[in-house]
Amino acid sequence: MAEPAPESQADSHLEALAAALESGTLKQARGIISALHPAEIAHLLESLPPSQRRIVWEMVDHDDHGEVLLHVGDEVRAGLIEAMDHEALLSATEGLDVDDLADLLQDLPDAVTRQALAGMDQQYRQRLEAVLSYGEDTAGGLMNTDTVTVRANVTLDVVLRYLRMKGNIPVLIDSLIVVNRYDRYLGILPLSAVVTRDPNLTVAEVMEYGVEGIPAHTPASQVAKLFEDRDLVSAPVVDEHGRLLGRITIDDVVDVIREQAEHSVMSMAGLPEEEDIFAPVIPSVRRRAVWLGVNLVAAFLAASVVGQFQATIEKVVALAVLMPIVASMGGIAGNQILALVVRGLALGQLSRRNARFLMSKELAVGALNGMIFAVLVGTVAVAWFRDLRIGGLIATAMIINLLCAASAGVGIPLALRKLGIDPALAATVVVTTVTDVMGFFAFLGLATLVLS
């Protein structure tokens, strides 16, 4: 996904470009686009309807195509790639870092991928294949192979002369990686030490030994957590034997964090995190219809519970007026807890060890909130319908449903996680169904016992 510019700046770019397109001043539109960074162009493309998106894409400098494709979401990228010929796609792969090229190649047609690989020199192809051999959401899939390594037995003066001889070093390098003669990872040498310490000291005397390499099969979410906890700018990646494979830089980790955030938000609505906001109607209908169908089944389940108490509702009309309040309060409470639990699971803060404590705490919160709102809603119900029994019924049902919301909000995502199901995707519907069903059942069931 594109990294949006600050809101006012992004809005001004979009407004200026839209005005230029509407007025037909394409020269002005090209000038706006050529002045932007590829990430800003990607953000603009994602902010335009498909018809304008195609026009703008044709104005983008061909040298920027690869970078722009990397910054847009998967769905928008697929549409842009489909509109490009093989030569344009091959051109887009040129000049990209190995990790970025690995990401892009997975979305290109097989024929283009084969041709791109055939045109590479052997060393570059081997580096690319090393990245492609690991899953996209692992440390190996995130890494770049553009490392700068040194030996422990050389002096800092030798390291300085080596760096000057190289001329250019890869971006986002805050430290050099120390390896032995067999490329086994030993530690890191901060650049600050290279330029500030006595040049006659050896690398072994000033290097940091305690920085562990990240195993190549480490999930991307754990990599992001390591970078967050240790305030890393870059980190070495090693294989199962401790040999250096490459390094991960903070820009790739920021992408992981953003994707995780988008996944959490979109999954709770049953949508893919990369969905194009301007996607065509039919694909959007198809994707959303599945989730709406699931919700419809849940709604029928709740309605069937209400139907069991039809006779009671017909006798006391106040029940029909008040029962949505019970269900709504339970649903809100359940989803508040669910948000906390899903976040805790994503951050690795919640496990079997502390789940029981969390459940106890949320039951206590639910009980206290239940009593507070039971008194409030019960008082309003008595004043409204002039019936103490109605007030007592809704108050009792409120407490029961908020306790059920606490149990469901904690227990359901944990159970789904244990079954290998993404809690962010499935838990919302299940929790809402539980609170609706229990709210209706508690309120109407108590009413049937008391009022019949």
C-alpha positions in Angstrom: 0.0 0.0 0.0 1.1 3.5 -0.6 2.4 5.6 2.2 0.1 8.7 2.3 1.6 12.1 2.3 0.5 14.5 5.2 -3.2 15.0 4.8 -3.1 18.6 3.6 -0.3 17.9 1.1 -2.0 14.7 -0.3 -5.3 16.5 -0.6 -3.7 19.4 -2.5 -2.0 17.1 -4.9 -5.2 15.2 -5.5 -7.3 18.4 -5.9 -4.8 19.9 -8.3 -4.5 16.7 -10.4 -8.3 16.2 -10.5 -8.7 19.8 -11.6 -6.1 19.4 -14.4 -7.7 16.2 -15.6 -11.2 17.7 -15.6 -10.0 20.8 -17.5 -8.1 18.7 -20.0 -4.7 20.4 -19.3 -2.7 17.2 -19.4 0.6 19.0 -19.6 -0.1 20.5 -16.1 -1.2 17.0 -14.9 2.2 15.6 -16.1 4.0 18.3 -14.3 2.3 17.5 -11.0 3.0 13.8 -11.3 6.7 14.3 -12.3 7.3 16.3 -9.2 6.1 13.6 -6.8 7.9 10.7 -5.2 6.8 7.2 -6.4 5.1 6.6 -3.0 3.1 9.8 -3.5 2.2 8.8 -7.0 1.0 5.5 -5.7 -1.2 7.2 -3.1 -2.7 9.4 -5.9 -3.4 6.3 -8.1 -5.2 4.6 -5.2 -7.3 7.8 -4.7 -8.6 8.0 -8.2 -11.5 6.1 -9.9 -10.3 3.5 -12.5 -10.9 5.7 -15.6 -8.7 8.5 -14.3 -6.2 6.1 -12.8 -5.5 4.7 -16.3 -4.9 8.2 -17.7 -2.5 9.1 -14.8 -0.6 5.8 -15.1 0.2 6.6 -18.7 1.7 9.9 -17.5 4.1 8.3 -15.0 7.7 8.2 -16.0 8.6 4.6 -17.1 11.6 4.7 -14.8 9.3 5.1 -11.8 6.9 2.2 -12.8 8.6 -0.4 -10.6 8.7 1.7 -7.5 5.1 2.8 -7.9 3.9 -0.7 -8.4 5.6 -1.7 -5.1 3.8 1.0 -3.2 0.3 0.4 -4.4 -2.0 -2.2 -2.9 -2.3 -5.7 -4.4 -5.6 -5.1 -6.1 -4.6 -1.8 -7.7 -1.2 -3.4 -8.7 -3.0 -6.2 -10.5 -5.0 -3.8 -12.5 -2.0 -1.7 -13.5 0.0 -4.8 -14.5 -2.8 -6.1 -16.6 -2.8 -2.9 -18.6 1.0 -3.1 -19.3 2.7 -5.0 -22.1 5.7 -7.3 -21.6 8.3 -4.8 -22.5 6.9 -2.2 -20.0 6.8 -4.9 -17.3 10.4 -6.0 -17.9 11.5 -2.3 -17.8 9.7 -1.9 -14.4 11.8 -4.7 -12.9 15.1 -2.9 -13.7 17.0 -1.1 -10.9 15.0 -2.5 -8.0 16.6 -3.9 -4.8 16.6 -7.6 -4.6 13.9 -7.8 -1.9 11.6 -5.4 -3.8 12.1 -7.3 -7.0 11.2 -10.5 -5.3 7.9 -9.0 -4.1 7.1 -7.6 -7.6 8.0 -10.8 -9.6 5.4 -12.8 -7.7 2.7 -10.6 -9.3 4.0 -10.6 -12.8 3.0 -13.1 -15.6 5.2 -16.2 -15.7 6.5 -15.3 -19.2 7.7 -11.9 -17.9 9.3 -13.5 -14.8 11.2 -16.0 -16.9 12.4 -13.4 -19.2 13.5 -11.1 -16.4 15.4 -14.0 -14.7 17.1 -14.9 -18.0 18.4 -11.3 -18.4 20.1 -11.2 -15.0 23.7 -12.0 -14.3 24.4 -15.1 -12.4 25.3 -13.4 -9.1 22.2 -11.2 -9.1 19.9 -14.2 -9.9 21.4 -16.2 -7.1 20.7 -13.4 -4.6 17.2 -13.1 -5.9 16.6 -16.9 -5.7 17.8 -16.8 -2.1 15.1 -14.3 -1.2 12.4 -16.1 -3.3 13.2 -19.4 -1.5 11.6 -18.1 1.7 8.0 -17.2 2.3 6.9 -13.7 1.7 5.9 -13.2 5.3 9.1 -14.4 6.8 12.4 -12.8 7.7 14.0 -14.4 4.6 11.3 -13.0 2.4 11.8 -9.5 3.8 15.6 -9.4 3.7 17.9 -7.8 1.1 21.2 -9.4 0.3 23.1 -6.1 0.0 25.2 -6.5 3.1 28.6 -5.0 4.0 30.7 -7.5 5.9 34.0 -7.3 7.7 36.3 -9.7 9.6 36.9 -9.5 13.3 40.7 -9.5 13.1 41.1 -6.4 11.0 41.6 -2.9 12.4 39.2 0.0 12.2 41.6 1.8 9.9 41.4 -1.1 7.4 37.6 -0.9 7.6 37.6 2.8 6.9 39.9 2.4 3.9 37.7 -0.5 2.7 34.5 1.7 2.9 36.2 4.5 1.0 37.3 2.1 -1.7 33.7 0.9 -2.1 32.5 4.4 -2.6 28.8 3.7 -2.1 27.2 1.6 0.6 23.6 0.4 0.7 21.0 2.7 2.2 19.9 2.4 5.9 23.2 0.9 7.0 23.8 1.9 10.6 26.3 -1.0 11.3 28.6 -3.4 9.4 28.1 -7.1 9.9 31.0 -9.1 11.3 31.5 -12.7 9.9 34.2 -15.3 10.0 35.9 -16.8 6.9 32.9 -19.2 6.4 30.4 -16.3 6.5 29.2 -17.3 9.9 27.6 -14.4 11.7 29.5 -13.1 14.7 28.1 -9.7 15.6 27.8 -6.1 14.4 30.2 -3.2 14.1 28.3 0.2 14.5 29.4 2.8 12.0 29.6 5.2 14.9 32.4 3.1 16.4 34.2 3.0 13.1 34.5 6.8 12.9 34.9 7.6 16.6 37.2 4.9 18.1 40.9 4.6 17.8 41.7 3.4 14.2 44.3 1.0 15.5 41.8 -1.0 17.5 40.6 -4.3 15.9 37.0 -4.9 15.0 36.9 -7.7 17.7 37.7 -5.1 20.4 34.8 -2.7 19.6 32.1 -4.9 17.9 28.8 -5.8 19.6 28.5 -9.5 20.2 25.1 -9.6 21.9 23.0 -8.7 18.8 21.5 -12.0 17.6 20.8 -12.7 14.0 17.2 -13.2 13.0 16.5 -16.8 11.7 15.3 -16.7 8.1 12.1 -18.5 8.9 11.0 -16.1 11.6 7.4 -14.8 10.9 7.3 -11.2 9.7 5.1 -10.3 12.7 7.9 -11.4 15.1 10.4 -9.5 13.1 8.4 -6.3 13.5 8.1 -6.9 17.2 11.9 -7.3 17.5 12.5 -4.0 15.6 10.0 -2.3 17.9 11.4 -3.7 21.1 15.1 -3.1 20.2 14.7 0.2 18.3 16.5 -1.4 15.3 17.3 0.3 12.0 18.6 -2.9 10.4 19.2 -6.5 11.5 21.1 -9.5 10.1 19.3 -12.6 8.8 20.9 -16.0 9.3 20.2 -19.6 8.2 19.8 -22.5 10.6 23.6 -22.9 10.7 24.2 -19.3 11.6 25.5 -18.2 8.2 24.7 -14.7 7.1 22.0 -14.5 4.4 21.2 -10.8 4.3 19.7 -8.0 6.3 16.3 -6.5 7.0 15.8 -2.7 7.1 13.3 -0.6 8.9 11.5 0.5 5.7 10.4 -3.1 5.1 9.3 -3.5 8.8 7.2 -0.4 8.5 5.4 -2.0 5.6 4.7 -5.1 7.7 3.3 -3.0 10.6 1.1 -1.1 8.3 -0.2 -4.3 6.6 -1.0 -5.8 10.0 -2.9 -2.7 11.0 -4.9 -2.8 7.8 -5.6 -6.5 8.2 -7.0 -6.0 11.7 -9.3 -3.2 10.6 -10.5 -4.7 7.3 -10.8 -8.3 8.6 -13.3 -7.2 11.2 -15.6 -6.1 8.3 -14.8 -9.3 6.4 -12.8 -7.5 3.7 -9.3 -8.1 2.4 -6.8 -5.5 3.6 -5.7 -4.7 0.0 -9.2 -4.1 -1.4 -9.3 -1.2 -3.8 -11.7 1.5 -2.5 -12.7 2.2 -6.2 -12.9 -1.5 -7.2 -15.6 -2.4 -9.8 -19.2 -3.0 -8.5 -19.4 -6.8 -9.2 -16.2 -7.9 -7.5 -17.2 -5.6 -4.5 -20.6 -7.2 -4.4 -19.2 -10.7 -4.5 -16.7 -10.1 -1.7 -19.2 -8.3 0.6 -22.1 -10.7 -0.1 -20.2 -13.6 1.6 -19.9 -11.6 4.8 -23.4 -10.3 4.6 -24.7 -13.9 4.2 -22.9 -14.9 7.3 -24.4 -12.0 9.2 -27.8 -12.9 7.8 -27.6 -16.4 9.2 -26.6 -14.9 12.6 -29.6 -12.5 12.4 -32.0 -15.4 11.7 -30.6 -17.2 14.7 -31.3 -14.2 16.9 -34.8 -13.8 15.3 -35.6 -17.5 16.0 -34.9 -16.9 19.7 -37.3 -13.9 19.6 -39.9 -16.0 17.8 -39.9 -18.5 20.7 -41.4 -15.7 22.9 -43.9 -14.3 20.4 -46.8 -14.9 22.8 -45.1 -13.0 25.6 -44.3 -10.1 23.4 -47.9 -9.9 22.2 -49.1 -9.6 25.8 -46.6 -6.9 26.8 -45.7 -4.5 24.1 -43.1 -2.8 26.2 -40.9 -5.9 25.7 -40.7 -5.2 21.9 -39.7 -1.6 22.6 -37.0 -2.5 25.2 -35.3 -5.7 23.9 -33.1 -4.0 21.3 -31.5 -2.0 24.2 -30.3 -5.2 25.9 -28.9 -6.7 22.7 -27.2 -3.4 21.7 -25.5 -2.9 25.0 -24.2 -6.5 25.0 -22.9 -6.1 21.4 -21.1 -2.9 22.2 -19.5 -4.3 25.3 -18.5 -7.6 23.5 -16.8 -5.7 20.7 -15.0 -3.4 23.1 -13.5 -6.5 24.8 -12.9 -8.2 21.5 -10.8 -5.3 20.2 -8.6 -5.5 23.3 -8.2 -9.2 23.0 -7.4 -9.2 19.2 -4.8 -6.5 19.8 -3.3 -8.4 22.7 -3.0 -11.5 20.5 -1.4 -9.6 17.7 1.1 -8.0 20.0 1.9 -11.3 21.7 0.7 -10.0 25.1 -2.0 -12.6 25.6 -1.4 -16.3 26.1 -2.8 -19.3 28.1 -0.8 -18.1 31.2 -2.7 -14.8 31.6 -6.0 -15.6 29.8 -7.7 -16.7 33.0 -6.7 -13.4 34.8 -8.0 -11.4 31.8 -11.3 -13.4 31.9 -11.7 -12.7 35.6 -11.0 -9.0 35.1 -13.4 -8.6 32.2 -16.2 -10.5 34.1 -15.7 -8.0 37.0 -15.8 -5.1 34.6 -18.9 -6.5 33.0 -20.6 -7.1 36.3 -19.9 -3.5 37.5 -21.0 -1.9 34.2 -24.0 -4.2 34.2 -25.1 -3.0 37.6 -24.5 0.7 36.7 -26.5 0.5 33.5 -29.1 -1.9 35.0 -30.0 0.8 37.5 -30.0 3.5 34.8 -32.1 1.6 32.2 -34.4 0.0 34.9 -35.2 3.5 36.3 -36.0 4.8 32.8 -38.2 1.7 32.0 -40.2 2.1 35.2 -40.7 5.8 34.6 -41.7 5.1 31.0 -44.0 2.1 31.4 -45.1 2.6 35.0 -44.3 -1.0 35.8 -41.7 -2.1 38.4 -41.6 -5.6 36.9 -40.5 -4.3 33.5 -37.7 -2.3 35.1 -36.5 -5.3 37.1 -36.6 -7.5 34.1 -34.5 -5.3 31.8 -32.1 -4.5 34.7 -31.5 -8.2 35.3 -31.2 -9.0 31.6 -28.6 -6.2 31.2 -26.4 -7.7 33.9 -26.6 -11.2 32.4 -25.9 -10.0 28.9 -22.9 -7.9 29.8 -21.4 -10.9 31.7 -22.0 -13.0 28.5 -20.4 -10.3 26.5 -17.3 -10.4 28.7 -17.1 -14.2 28.4 -17.6 -14.2 24.6 -15.2 -11.2 24.0 -12.4 -13.1 25.7 -13.2 -16.7 25.1 -14.2 -16.7 21.4 -11.0 -15.1 19.9 -8.9 -17.4 22.1 -10.8 -20.4 20.9 -10.6 -19.4 17.3 -6.9 -18.8 17.6 -6.5 -22.3 19.0 -8.4 -23.7 16.0 -6.1 -21.9 13.6 -8.8 -19.3 12.6 -7.9 -15.6 12.4 -9.8 -14.0 15.3 -9.9 -10.6 13.5 -11.8 -12.2 10.7 -14.3 -14.4 12.4 -14.7 -13.3 16.0 -16.9 -10.1 15.4 -19.8 -12.0 13.9 -19.7 -14.8 16.5 -19.5 -12.4 19.5 -22.3 -10.2 18.1 -24.5 -13.3 17.6 -23.8 -14.5 21.1 -24.7 -11.2 22.7 -27.8 -10.8 20.6 -29.1 -14.3 21.3 -28.2 -14.2 25.0 -29.7 -10.7 25.4 -33.0 -11.7 23.8 -33.1 -15.0 25.6 -32.4 -13.5 29.0 -34.9 -10.6 28.7 -37.7 -12.5 27.0 -37.1 -15.7 29.0 -37.3 -13.8 32.3 -40.4 -11.9 31.1 -42.1 -15.2 30.3 -41.5 -16.5 33.8 -42.4 -13.3 35.6 -45.3 -11.9 33.5 -47.1 -15.1 32.4 
